[in-house]
Amino acid sequence: MKFVRQFHETTANWMLDTLSSIEGVDPKLMHSARFFMKQYIDMMSPNNFPLLNPKFLQKTLDTQGENIRKGLSMFLEDLNKGTITTHDASQFKIGKNLASTAGKVIFQNDLIELIQYSPTTDKVFQKPILFIPPWINKFYILDLDEKFSFVKWAVDHGFTVFLISWINPDERHRHKGFYEYVFDGLAASLEKIAEVTKAKSVHTLGYCVGGTLISAFLAYISHPKCQKRFRMKIESATLLTTLLDFEKAGDMAIFIADNYLDAIGAQLEEKGNLDGQIMFNTFSALKANDMIWRYFVNSYMLGEKPPAHEILFWNADAMNISRAMQKFLSQDLYRDNLLKTGTLKLGNIPLELQRISKVPIYMISTIKDHLVPWEAAFDGIKLFNTNVRFVLGGSGHVAGAINPPSRNKYCYWVNDQVTCDAQEWLKNAMEFAGSWWTDWFEWIKPMM
């Protein structure tokens, strides 16, 4: 067994080194080749073969083969569902132990529901805050169970919180694209918040592409040609694991290449949207060892049911993407990088991020983020002409972002001296224990 593992590791290193030694290959093609070679290497791990996995052999002896029966049963169930089960979904119910922070929908249209959460403190800050989650995921990533809820933590600290919940698009929404998401989503929410609170300004927090949407809107209203006037001023923007420069988008870029877009093109045209299950499978493939092979071994070979897990429940609660928004995301942002170059337009107005000069920005990325590599997020600082505080959190895209102080887990890095190079910034950064939420609170409190 030890020899087999060493042989696999040696062969894997040789394959990757040999691939890297090939000269004259287009960098994007090389990136794709390395990604799929790693997929093959992970698949061929000795752990994934019953007779080479000592845990499987021991479990089979201990249970007299009962693990094989249970594993086969779970495999057939997942085969029927068309996806690998990663968690015990029976332990969660939306509105009961997930997305359970008290609040109500105060506005809705064909694209969103706007939720206002009930205050839990005697005094609240004068200026409200609007959370904008990504339109490719369900809203309650920011409101998981009480111990993981950013929304609950915020209202408990005196914030008046509003949150956008995006529609799960179907055929009717095929033409809902960037323009509609900005004006029927973000702008409509701002107008409703102004009406309800009578406040003149609001703080915004966008998660992932929600932060990209806020940045684009700020560029729009900062342009001298913009004739639209909004009652609500944006006081600050928090960009949580957000890409603005998509040049170094990491492994996700592989799934927006032209051949991938061609493969899903038929479904986009027929259904008017990209099925959320495809996105779920795509995200799983980006972390195959954690999201596929772990459960292949534990469930199908060892016969162990996955435990309850809040984040994995949310992760599997997939959202469709409208045809228009999928093309905007994959082509305008990832492929052509139009936001960076200032050639992306909203109406007839170019979105030039350097025109944002008066809105302070808090950018938080995470060091193990596989969807938004932190170095790529860091490059976004260079596109602004305003005061930006960049903070690097521990862990990954979700666990590092949804990291309440009560857990006292992970850490974060801060360096007020912004440099051109991400690694140089990190080398001179100070490390602090615990959650970045406390740093964010100290940053935003003076502006409230």
N, C-alpha and C positions, 0 to 999 in steps of 0.2 A: 504493500500500500504506500509506504513512504517513497519507494522508488517511482511509483506511478505519479505521485504528486510532484516530485522533483522533476520528472521528465516533462510533465505538463507545463510547469513553470519555466523550465529552460526552453522548451519549444516555443512557448508564447513569447518570451523575450526575443528569441531568434527571429520569429516571424515579424514582430513589430520593428526590430532593428533593420531587418532586410528591407521591409517596406519603406522605412524612412531614408534608406540609403539610395533609393532610386532618384535620379536627378531629372530635372526638366519637367516635373509634373505640376500641373496647375494646383495651387494651394487648396482651393475648394475641393478639387477631386481627391487630393491627398487626405484632407480632413475626413471626407466621406469614407474613403478606403480604410483609414485607421479605425473609424467608428465601427464599421461593419466587421472588420477583422476582430476587434475587441468583443463584439457580439458573439462571434463564432468561438472565440477563446473562452468566454464565459459559459457558453452552452456546453463546451466539451470538458468542463471541469469534472474531475473524478467524482466529486460530491454528487453529481447529477446522475450517476450510474449506480444502480442498486448494489451490484456485487463489488463495487469499489468504495462504497460508503460504509465505514465501520459503524456509524450510528444506526443505519438501516439494518445491518446484519445483527447487531446486538438487540435492537428493538424486535426484530422478527423472532429471535430466540426467546426473548423475555415474554412475548405475547403469544407465542406459538402461531405466528402468522396473522394475528388479528389486525395488526397495522396495515397489512396488505389489503384485507377486505375493506377496512375503513377508507383507505386511500383510494381504492378503486371506486368506491361509492361516491366519494367527493369529486373524483376526476370525471365521472359520468355526469354528475350534477353540473359541474362547471362547463363541461362540453356542451350540455344542453343550453346553458346560459350564454355561451360564447365568450366567457371571460373567466379569469382566475379570481377566486374569492380571496380577498386579502384581510378580511375582518369579519367579526360577528355583527352583522347589521341588525340583528334582533334586539340588541341592547340600546338602540337609539331611536328616538322619535323627534322629528322636527317640531319645535314649539314646546316640547316637554323637557328634554335634557340636552337639546341642541337648539340654538337660536331662540333661547327662552328669556332673554332680557326683556323686561316689560317695555312695550311700545305699541304704536299703532300706525297703520298706513294712512297718511294724510293727503296723498295725491297719487294719481295713477293716470297713465295714458297708454298708448299702444306699445310702448317700449319699456317703461319702468313702473315700479312702485316706489314711492318715497316714504321711508319709515322715519318717524320721530320717536325717540326713546324717552321714557319717563325719567325725570330727575330723581336722584336718591339722596341729595344733600339739601340742607336748608338754604344754602346760598349757591348760586350758579354763576359762572363767568358770563359777562355781558355778551361776548361774541360767540356764536354757535360754531360747530365744526361739522363738516360734511365729509363722510367717508364714501369713496368711490372704489368699489371692488372691480376686478377684471370682468369683462363681459363674457369671458370663456369659462367662468366658474360661478358656482352658487354664492350668494351674498354672505352666507353665514360663516365663511372662513374667518370673518372678523367678529363673529359672535358664536363661538363654539360653547361648550359647557362652561359653567361659571368660572372655573379655575383657569380656563384658556381664553376667555372672551376679552378682546380689546375694547369692545363696546361697553361691557359691564365695568371694566376698569376705568374707562373714561368717564362714564356717568357718575361713578363713585368718587371721582376726583373733581366733580363740579362742572363738567362739560355738558352743554346742551348738544346732543348728538343726533344728526340726521344721517341716513344711509340709503344709497340707491340699490335697489334690487332689480337687475336687468331681466327682461322677459326671456324665456327659453324659446327661441324663434322656431317657427314652422314655415310652411309654404307661404303663408301670408306676408312674412317678413323678409322675403328673399331680396328685396331692394333696399332694405334698411341698412345703410352704410355709415361711413364716418360722419357725414353731415348730420344725419338724423341722431346719431349717438351723441354728438356734441350739443345740438340744439334741443332735441326732444328729451335728451337724457340730462346732461350736465346743466345746460343753461336753464331748462325748465325747472330743475330742482332749485337752482339759485333763486329764481323768481318766486317760487313757492315759499322758500325759507324767508325771503325778505318780507313777503306778505304775512307770514305767520308770526315771526319774531319782532318785526319792525326794526331789526338790526340793520346797520348800514354796511357791515362787512362780515365776512365769514372766513374761517380757516378751512383748508381742504387737505385731505389725506387720500392719496391714490395708491392702491396696491397693484403692482405689476403693470399691465397695460392701462389700468385705471390712472396710474401716474403719468403715463404717456399722453392720455387724453387730457388731463389737466394742463400739462405743459403745452400741448398744442393749442388749447383754448386761451391760455395766457399769452401765447405768441399772437394769436388772432386779435385779441382786444388791445394788445400793445401796438398794433400796426396803425400808423396814421391814416390809412385808407379805410379803417374800420368805422363804419357809420352807425353800427348798432350800439345802443346804450342799455346797460343793465343796472337795475336798482341796487344790486348787491356787489360790493367790491370784494375781491379775493385778497385777504390780508396776508396769508402765507400759504405755501404749498409743501406738503410732506410727500416725498416720492419714495415709496416702499418697494424695494427690489424692482426698480424700473429701468428699462432700456430707453435711451434716446438716440444713441449712436449704435446702429445695428451691424456695424462692420465686423465686430468680434462676438457675434451672437452665440457662439458655442455650438453644441451638438444639435440644438433646436433648428439651426439653419439648414441642416440636412433635410429636414422634413418640409421645407418650403422651396426646395430646388424645383426646377421646371418639370423634371420627370415625375416628381411626387405630385405636383399640382395637376399634371396631365392624368395621373392615375385616379385622382379624386374628382376630376372635372365632371365626369358623367353624373356622379351623385349630386354635385352642386347644381347642375342644370336640371336634373330630374326632380329632386326634392326641394330645391331652393335653399338648402342649408347643408352644412357638414354635420353628420351625426356625432353627437357627443361621445359615443363609444369609441369612435375612431381616434378622437383626441385623447381619451383615457388610455387607449392602447399605445398611442404614440408616446405619451409621457411615461408610461411604464417601460417602454423600450429604452428610454434614455437612462434609466437606472435598472437595467435588467437583473442584476444580481439581487438588488433589494426588493424589486417589485414583481419579479417573475420567478427566478430560480429558487429564491428562499422558500416560496410557497409550493413550488414544484416538489422540493425535498420534504418540507415539513408536513404538507397536507397529503400529497399523493404517495410518498414513500414511507413516512413515519406515521401517517394516519392521525395527525394532530390538527384539530380544528383551530383556525386563527382566532386570537382573542379579540375582544372589543377594542376599537381604536378610533377616537374622534376624528383625527385628521384623515385617516384612511377611509372612513365613512364618507366624509366630505369629498375626498379625492375621487371616489367612485360614483358620486352623485353628479353625473356628467351633464354638461350643457351643450346644446347645439350652437353652431355659429352660422349666422345668415350668410348667404352667398356673397352679398356685397361686402360684408365685414370681413369674411375670410380672405377675399381677394385684396382688400385694403391691407390687412395684417400681413399676408404672405408676400405680396408684391410691392406695395408702396413702402412698407416699413422694412421688412426683413430683406427682401431681394434688392430693392433699389435705394433704400436708405434715404428716402426723400426728406424726412424730418431733419436729419443732420445737415443736408445741403441747403435747406431753406426753399426747396422747390415743391414741397407739398403745399397744396392750396386748399383753403376752405372758402367755398364760393370763388371769388376772383382774387382773394387775398393770400399772398405767400406767407407761410408760417416760419418766421425767422426767430429762432429761440434767443438770439443775441439781443433782440429788442426788449426782452424781459429784464427790466433794470430796477424796478422798485419793489418787487415781491421777494421777500426772503424765502429761501428754500432749504429744507432739511432732507438730505438724501441718505437713506439707510439701505445698505446692501448686506449680504451675508457671505461669509468666506467659503462655504461649501456649496453655494448655489449652482446647481447644474442647468437651470433654465435661464438664469440671468447671471452670467459670470461676473463677479464683482469688479474685475478689472474693466470689463465693458461698461458696467454701470458708472464706474469712476470716470470714464472718458466723457460722460455726459456733462460733467462739471464745466468742461471747456466750452460748451455751447452757450452757456448763460453769461449775461452781463450784470449779474446781481450777486448779492451775498448768499453763498452756499455753505452750509455745514454738512460735511460728509462724515458719516459714521459707518463703521464696519462691524457687523454683529457676528456671533458665532453660529455654527451649524449651517442649515441649508435654507432653501427657498421658502419653506413653510415653517418648519420648526424653529428656525432662527428669527423669523418675523413674529410669529405668535408665541412669544416667550415672556410670560408675565413675571414681574419681579418676585412674586410669592414663591416661585419655584427656585429662585437663586441658582439658575442654571446657565451654562455657557458664559460668555463674556462679550465685551465689545471694545473696539479700538477707536481712538479719537486723535486727530492731528489737525490743529488749526492752521498749520502751514500747508496750504494746498500746493502740490507740486504737479509737474506734467506727467510724471511716471507713477503708476499705481504702486509698484513694489517699493519705490523710494519713499512714498507716502507711508506705507505700512511699516517700513524699517524704522522710521522715526516716530511712529505713533505710540501713544500711551495706552496700555491695556487696563481695563476696568472689569471687575468681576460683576456678574449678574446681568440684568436685562437692560437693553438700550432704551426701554420705555421710560425709565427714570430720567435719562439724559434728555430725551425728547420733551418730557414734561417741563424740565427746567428751561429748555430752549423756548418753548411756546408760551409759558406762563406770563412773562413780561409783556407779551403782545395781546393778552386776553382782556 
